[in-house]
Amino acid sequence: MLTGQNSDVALTSVANADTSLKVTRTIMDPELILAVISRWAHIGTAIVLVGGTAFFRLVVVPSLEGDSTDLIGRIRERWKKFVHGGIALFLISGLYNYMLMIPKHKGDKLYHPLVGTKILLALAVFFLASALVGNKPGTQKFRDQSKKWTAIMLLLAAVIVGISGFVKVRPYSAAAQESSEVADTAVVE
């Protein structure tokens, strides 16, 4: 049921017809605001980092090839701040988003394997991104073959985006739907 009051919309859903349990969320609900901010941070970070990596690989490196390894080094040094900050944002917002979704997908046999795969691929991307902007001798072999590893990283990122999109729009089982409705019960009348 939707009701309007002072431009504040209340969203009410009955979780179980046999009880009077229901959840009421308003647009100004702090949990809803935090969930939106977390999702925005997660997707915004993906846009910046994947887009920046694609630009670096497809435009910057070919344009500067053979001209200035010093300039590429300075670009990497500057990009490192975005990579490390982005990884931190991904980890924080991803964990928060996942914790929000666990109750909604209880009993869903496909959600957790897909998200687990996405997380493992993301960890591989984080490693490659860190190795490519790093300056440690142990990761020099990745920087020496940066074209190859950046292409692999972009491919992994595309797979992650594909899994994310599928998880978000796919239908899931009635058992998972029922668990989600029960998990949303917060206020007892």
N, C-alpha and C positions, 0 to 999 in steps of 0.2 A: 504494500500500500504506500502510495506517495502522498505526502502532505506538505504544504508550503506554509512557512511561518517566518516572517521577517527575512525573506530571501534565504532562509536556511531550509534545506530539503531533508526530510527524515526518510530513511529507507528502512522499512520494517519487513521482516520475513518470519513466518511461522516455521519453526524447525520441526515440530512434531505435533500433528493434529490432536493427539491424545493428551497433551500437556499444555500448559500455558507458557512454556518456554519460548522466548523470542529474543531476537537481537534487534536493537535499534541503533542505526549509525547515521550520523549527520555529516554533512560536508565539512564541518569544523571539528569532527572527531579526530583527536590527536593520533590515534592508531592509523586512521585512513590517510591523514596527511603524511605521516612517516612512511607508510607503504608507497604512496605516490612519489615522494621524494627519493626513496630508495630505488624504485623502479626507474625513475628519471635519471638518477645518477648512474645506474648500471647500464642503461641503454645509451646515454650520452657518452659515457666513457668508451663503450664499444665503438661508437661512431667516430670519436676523435682518434682512438688508437688504431683501429683497423683502417680507417681512411688515411690517417697520417702514414701508416706503414705502406699502404698501397701507393700513395703519392711518392714516398721516398724510393720505393723499389721501381716504380714504373716511370717516374719523371726525373727525380733528382739524380739518382745513381747513373742512369744512362746519359744524362746531360753532362755530367762531370767526369765521365769515364776517361781515365788517362790524364786529366787536367790537374786535379788537385786532391790528393789524398788528405792533405791538411784541412781543406775545407770540409770534406766529408767527415773527418774526425771532429771538427768543431760542431757540425750539425748533429752528429751522434751524441756528443757531450750535452748539447742543449736538449735534445730529444729524450735523453736518459731521465730527466726530471719528470717528464710527462709519463714515460713508461713506468717508472717506479711508483709515482702517485696514482696512476691508473690501475696498476696491479693491486695496490692497497684498497682503492675504491671498489674494484671488482670483488675482492675477497670479503670486504665488509658488507656491501650491498647484496652480493650473491648469497652469503650465509643468511642474512636477514630475510631475503626473498624466499629462500628455500625453507626456512623455519616457518614462514607464513603459509607455505603451500603444503607442508607435510600433512596436516590434518585434513586438508581438502582432497588429498589423493590417497587416503587410507583405503586399502583394499584394491587400489589400482595397480595391477601387475606390470604395467608398462612404464609408468611415470618414473619410478625410482631407477630402473636400469638406464633409461634415456638420460635422465639428469645426471646419474653417476658417470655415464660415458662423456657427457658434456663437461663435467668437472675435471675428469682425467685429461681430456683434450685441452681444456683451459690451462691446466697446470703445465702441460707440454709447451703451450704457447707462451706462458709466463717465463718458463726457463729459456726458451729461444730468444724472446724479446730481451730478457736480462743479459743473456750471453752476447747478443748483437750490439748492445749499447755499453757493455761492460769494458773494463780495461785489464782484467786479470789474465795472466798468461795461460791459465788452463782453458779459457774459452776463446783463445786467439784463433783456433782452427775454425770456429763458427764465423768469426769476422772475416777470415781469409776467404771463406766461401759464402759471403753474405747474400749474394744473389740467390743461391740455391736455398739457403735456410730461410730467407725472407719469403721466397715463393712457397716453401713448405708451411711456414707460419700462416701465410694468407690462406692457403688451402684449408688448414686446420680451422682457422677462424670462420671460413665459409661453412664448413661442416657444423661448427658450433652454432652459428646463426640458423642454419637449416634445422638442426635438432630443436633449438629454442622455439622457432616458429611452429614446428610440428607439435611440440608439447603444448604450446599455448592454444592452438586452434583445434586440435583433435578431439573427437568425442571420447568420453571415457565411461567406464561401467556404471551401472545403476548403484552398485554397492559403494563405489567411491563417491557417487553423488550423494547418497544417503549419509555417508560418513561426514561429508563436507557440511551438509545441513545441520547435523548434530553438533559438529565442531563449532559452528557459528553461533550456537546458543550462548548468550551471555547474560541476559537479564531475565530474572524470574518474576512474574507478576503475582 
